[in-house]
């Protein structure tokens, strides 16, 4: 989704604006632009496509100024053209915006009738004109307050005003925004990573807040215009978080970080003696266990929840419902009492997931909502009753890898924790499972040390148009996830299926051209999976088999066998992540796609 940066410094800001836009590239975008204010006039440059197009323009004709705003746009209203790229400008206001102004049509009609000329197809363009009109009629602070009161929808805004070169303006409702400061300047951004290496301290802006930054400090207000007081806090990311660390892609770097992420999770949540503690979700420790669990998420996070359903139902014997956030929020769900909502999200800003949380809190305030989230400063993390942080570190590759594994690991711990509280898991089994998770970190390292077998398996995809992934039990959602990873970054069609469901339709697809990835670890109904494998094999499919027992591989006569070390009921999916992610990565590299920023995708989907 779009990225916002604004800077006001004691030096020229063009390079800093561009550097920040670079660090936000991972969010997904299809055009970019900057505007700077110098000597009382706005100078701007915009370009469709990659940021390098804008950088080339600026190399030819650099801008200068100590205050400026920049934006990467992921098109919603209007195509990704120069005209539609931000910043949008009226005669005295330049502005960048994330989100959607839902009443833009009505505002545009009114402003046009009053003489404003619009050039773009965007919803955003109403904002500078509306502010301009308000500024003409009243004091600046009143003008901002009145403008914001008229807006429907979601926004994060950064703006500069021609007559005020010493003020950087901002406002937030529904789309993330933070401000930062260093000894040499102040900044506003939609993403902490944009500020990495630029500032020491940040302040997160809450919904309905707005204000201005000057080199002297910040003025922050609520919607009624009342001043808000808030502490600055240390910037949570380092400049090296935005680097590839010697890997050709962020995605590969993040796949390789997984053993360290798993160890970090175990160190954080498992105390000596095997006690599991979730410090920021005290209700889990204090209140009676729920009679029902509802887990809601999107995309990869949804797949993690689907795997956890098998774990939770098996041990807790309570019904667990899992749904996609965009469906759940519109289907009038029956929530009931003693229900725990678990919302899962890497970014914590996914609009549909956030809306489910808000709806749940509004309809059943007596129930608790737990967020499993990688960004503790995100809206989801802050609005839920409790948080289990995923501790994966910033995830920059658009295709989620380490955050998915982290979700699985945290969900495994949550299951073990609840099972112990429910008195349904003997201490001996609990410590065995914890030891299994510990061993998985080292086993992942072994898998990552030699990826040649995965590279060979990827060759099976050189001449195909699609693939099928099959699994059973907790590995059925992993088949969904393996297929999603492949389609996201290689643009090949792929489908994940429950292996037992294959005969009910998709078997018609099978021929010698179709790679079928069969996930067949010992833990989950191996014999049944093997008989499904024979069914596809009999029809000539190219089998890529993921196994943990060498004998399964030997007997299968597959085109390729990818072996993972043997895990237990909880650690097996964590190990299977590695070949599934690497396979998608290798296929995408072989096909030459843009692995870290696949077309049309955004890292954090902050609009519906
Ligand atoms: C897939 C992927 C997406 C996200 C989905 C939810 O690789 O990254 O499917 O999982 O957009 O995002 P979060 O987890 O941030 O809510």
Boltz pocket constraint, residues with backbone or C-beta under 6 A from the ligand:
constraints:
  - pocket:
      binder: B
      contacts: [[A, 298], [A, 299], [A, 300], [A, 301], [A, 302], [A, 344], [A, 345], [A, 346], [A, 347], [A, 348], [A, 349], [A, 350], [A, 353], [A, 398], [A, 399], [A, 400], [A, 401], [A, 484], [A, 485], [A, 488], [A, 602], [A, 603], [A, 604], [A, 605]]
      max_distance: 6.0
